[in-house]
Amino acid sequence: MCGRTACSLGAANLRRACAYRDRRGRQRRPEWLREERYRPSYNKGPQSCGPVLLSRKHVQQDADSSERVLMDMRWGLVPSWFKEDDPSKMQFKTSNCRSDTMLSKSSYKGPLLKGKRCVVLADGFYEWQQRDGGKQPYFLYFPQSKNHPAEEEEDSSEEWRGWRLLTMAGIFDCWEPPSGGEPLYTYTIITVDASKDVSFIHHRMPAILDGDEAVEKWLDFAEVPTQEAMKLIRPTENIAFHPVSTFVNSVRNDTPECLVPIELGAPKELKASASSKAMLGWLKSSHEGSPQKKEDALPRWKSQFIHSPSPKKSSAGILREWLGQEGGPAAKKHKV
C-alpha cells in the first residue's frame, strides 16, 4: 500500500534529480509541463497533486518516445470514461492499484493497454505498522550515498549529487469534464506484495523501479509493450527505512518534522546518528527550494518525540537544534 508520500525538492532541483540519457545517449533533463502548479510537500496524500515522469510522446505525437517530461498530476486516477461532472463523486478509491488485478479492472486496464505508464516521484513514502496501542509510522526510501552534498544550488548546471528520488511505477489517465472545461490528469500507484525486509511494517508496498534502465523501459510505451513492461512490476529489497513521529499522521502537518528519524521508546530528546545527519543535510538543501513558510506560521504542537518549535526559527533551524548531538536512531536497510 502507499497512502502518503513526501516530495520536498523545488521544481528546478527535481528536474536535475531526474536527469537521464535519451536513445542517442545524450544527457537530458526532462522539461516541466505546467511547472507553476507544482508544490513541494513533506506530507502528500491522495487527491493532492504530485510530480510524475512520462514519455513526451503522450503530449507530442511526433516526439521520440524515449524523451521524458515532468508533469504535476492529481493522485487518484479518474478514468477517461467517467461520466459525472465532479470526479469527487467516484464511488471507489484509485490512489493505489494492485498489480495482480489491474488488468481485470477497467479503470486501469484501459489506460495501461494504451501505454499510459508513468513514474511517480518522491523522496520516499510513509507506511504505518500496526502495533499494540496504535500504529507506528515509518518513512521508506532508497538507500542514499554517504557522499551526497549537504547543499545543492537550485540553478546549478552540474550533475545532481543530492537525494536519490524514489521512482514508483504508476498509470495515468486524462479525464475531460462532460460539460467542458480543462482536462484533468490523474495517476495511481501500482502496489505489490511487500519485500521480506519491510513486510513487518505492511504486507503491501509500491512497485519500485530501481535504476534508470527500469524507468526507461516503463516509460517507453512505443518500444516496450505492456507484457514486457509488466515484468518490471515486482517487490524490491533495495529499500531503507526508519520510524518517524506520529506528527505525520495528520496530512495538515507539512513540515520537515514529518520525516525526522526517531528511536522507538527513546526519551523526548532526539540525537543525531550518521544516518539522521545525512537526512538533515538533505532536508537543509531541499528546504531551499520548498515553499517558504512564515516563521510565525509554524505549528505549535507537542508530541511524544519532538519539542514545540520556536516561532522564531525556520524548519531547517529547528532540525539543526534537534539533531545537533551524536548518537541516536539510524536508518535501517534490513529488518533487525
N, C-alpha and C positions, 0 to 999 in steps of 0.2 A: 504494500500500500504506500501511497505518497500523498499526504494531505496538506503538507506545509513545506515551503522551501525558503531559502534566502538567496538573493542575488543583489549584492551591495555595490558592485563596481559601477562607476559612472559610464555613460554611453561611449566615450572615446576609449577608455581602458577596456571596456567589454569588447569593442571591435578589435583592439590589439590582441586581447587574450584569445580571440577566435581566428587568428592568422592561419593560413593553410596554403598548400600548393595546388594549383589547378592541374588540368590534364596535361598541360605543356610543361609542368614543373616550375611554373612561375610562382614566386611568393606573393600571396594576395591577402588583403583584408576584406571581409565581407562589407558590402555597402549597407548602410542603415536605410530602411524604409520607414517613414513615419517616426523618425528618431525623437521628435519633440514630445511624443506620447510616453516615452519610456520613463519610468520612475524606479530607481533602485529601492530595495527593501530588504530588511533583515528578517521579515516575518510575513511571507506572502501566502495567502490561502486561495482556495477555489473562488472563482468569479472575479478575482483581481487579474490584472494584466502582467505578463512577463515576457522576457525575450526568448525567441526561438530562432534557429537557423533553418533555412530551406533553400532548395535549388532556385537559382534565378529564373530557370525555365518556367516555373509556375507563374511568374509575373511578366515574363518577356519570352514569347514563344520561340523567337529565333536565337535565344541565348544558348550558350554552352551549358549543358546540364550539370557540369562539374563546378560551375561558378556558384557561389553562395551569397545570400543576402540575410540580413538581420531584420526581424520584424517583431513588434510588440503585439502580442495576441492575448485574448482573454482565455483564462484557464477554465475548462469545462466545455467540451465540444458540443456545438449546436449543429446538427446535420443540415445540409442544404435543403432537404425536403421538408423541414419543419414548417408547418402552415400557420401557426399563430403569429400575431404581430409582436408579441412580447416573449423573448426567449426565456425569461424567468418562469414562464408557465410550463416549462418542460416538467414531466412527472417523474423523471428518473435522473440520477446523478451520472455525470460523464467526465468527472475530473480524472478518473483512472479507468483503464480498460484491461481486462485480464487477457493475457496472451493466449490462453487456451480456449477462449470463447470469442475473440474479436472477429474471426471470420464467419461466425454464425449470427452476429448481431448487425442489423442493417445500418445502425448509426456509425459503425466502424468499418464494416466490410466494404461499403461503397467507396468512401474516400481512400481506404487502403489499396483497393484494387485499381484505383485511378492514380496511384503513385503519390498521394498526398502525405508523404512522410516528412517529419520534421525532427529537429533535435532541440529539446528543451534544456536551457542553460541555467545553472545555479551554482552558487558557492557550495551548496550541499542541501540536504533535506532533513527534516525533523521526523522522528518517529517516537511513539510512546510505548513503553514497556509496561504491561500490566503487573503490578506488584501489590503485595498486601498493603492495604491502606491507601491505594490510589495508583496513578500512572506516573512513571518517570520518563520525562522526555530526553531524547538523545539527538545529537547532531551527527550526521553521517556524510562523508566527503571522500574525495580521492586522497591517498597519502601524498604529502607535499614534500617538495625538495627542501632540504635544510639550508640551501644556499640562495633561496629567493630573497630579493632585497626588501627591506622594511618600507621603502618609499619607491613609488613609481610615478614619474611625471605624466600627467594626463595627456599632454600633447606630444609625448616623446615619439620619435621615429624609430627607436631601437626595438629589437625583438623583445617580446613580452617575457619577463622572468618572474612574474608575480604568481599569485594564487592560481593553481590549476583548476579550471572550472569543471564541475560535474556535467557530463553530457548524457542526457536521458532520451531514449527513443520515444517519439510521440507520433501522433496522427493529427492532422489539422483538416479543417473544412471552412468553407466560406458560405455564410447564410445571408440571404438578401430579404429584407422585410417585404412581405406580400404587398403592402400598401406603398412601397417605395421608400427610398432612404439609403443611407450609407451601408455598404456591406459590412458584415461583422465576421472577422477572422477569429476562430477559436481552436483550441487544441485539447487533447487528452494525453496523459502519460501512460504508457504501457507498463504493466506490472507482471512480475514472475514470482515463482517460489523464492523465498529468501535463501541466500547462500548460508552455508553451515555457520560461518563466523558471526552472522548477525541475526540468525533465526531466533536466538533467545530474546531479542528485542521485539520482533514481529515476524509473522510467518510469510509476509509478502514484502517485496521491495521493487523499486523501479527497474526496468530493463536498461542497464547502463552500458553505453557504448564506450569501451575502453581503448582509446587510441584513435588517431586521425584516420587510419585506414577503415576502421569500423564506421566512423562518422561519414566518411566519403561514400561508402557503399550504401549506407542507409539513405543518404540524401539523393544520390544519383539515380533517380527512378527511371530515367531514359535508358541507362546502361545496365542497371541491376534489377531484374524482375522481382516481383513480390516474393515468390517462393524462395529465391536466393537470399533476399534481404531478411526473410524471417529466420534464417539460420543464426543471425546476429542476436536474436532475442533470447537471452539466457541470463542466469544469475552470474554475478562476478564476485570473486573473493578479494579483489583488489579494492578494499574499502577500509577506511579508518573511521573511528567514531569516539565520541566522549559524551558523558551526561551533561546536561545543562539545567539551568534553573527552571522551575515551573512558571517563571515570568513569561516564557514563550507561549504558555497555554492560551493566552488571550491574543487574538490577531491584532488587536488595537495597539499592543506593545510592539513598536517598530524601531528599536534602537540596538546598538551592538551588544547590549547586555543579554540579548536573546541567545547568543551562541557562545558566551564566555564559558570555558570549561569549569566544572565544579567537581569536587570529590564527594562521593556519596557518604553520608554520615559524618562529614567533616564539620567543624565549627564554622561560624559565620565568616570569619576572616579568611579570605582566599589568598593563596600564594601561587606564584608562577613557577611552572616547570619549563623545560626546554620547549616542549610541545606547545604549551599555552603562550610562551613568549613568541613563538613563530606565528601563532594565530594573532597575537596582539599586533605584531608587525604588519600583518596583512590587514587587520582592521584599521590600523592607522592610515595605511595607504589608500584603502578603498574608501575610507571616510572622506578623503579629499574630493572624490568625485560623486559623493552621495548628496541627496538633498540636505541643505543646511537647515537645521532646526534652531529656532531661537533658544538661547541659553535658558531663559526663564520659562520655556515651554517644556522642559524635560519633566517626565512624570515624577511625582513624589510618591514613592512606593517603598514597601519593605517586603522582604521575603526571607525564607529560611537561610538563604545563602548570601544575599547581597545587601549591603547597607544602602540607605537612602542617599541618592546623589545630591550633591550641592548644586543649586540653581545657577551658580556662577562658573560652572565647569562644563566643557564640551564633553561629548560621549567619549572621545579619544582620551581626554584628560582623566575622566573617571576611570577608564580601563587601566591607564598607567598607574593610578593610585592603587587600584585593587590588585594588580598583578606585578607590583613592584618589588616583590621579595622572592627568594629562592624556595624551591620545593613545592609540591602540590600535585594537582590532578594532571595526568598525562593522557594524550590521545592514544587509543589502542587500535592496532590493526587486527589483532586476533583476540578471541574471547579468552578471558582468564578466569 
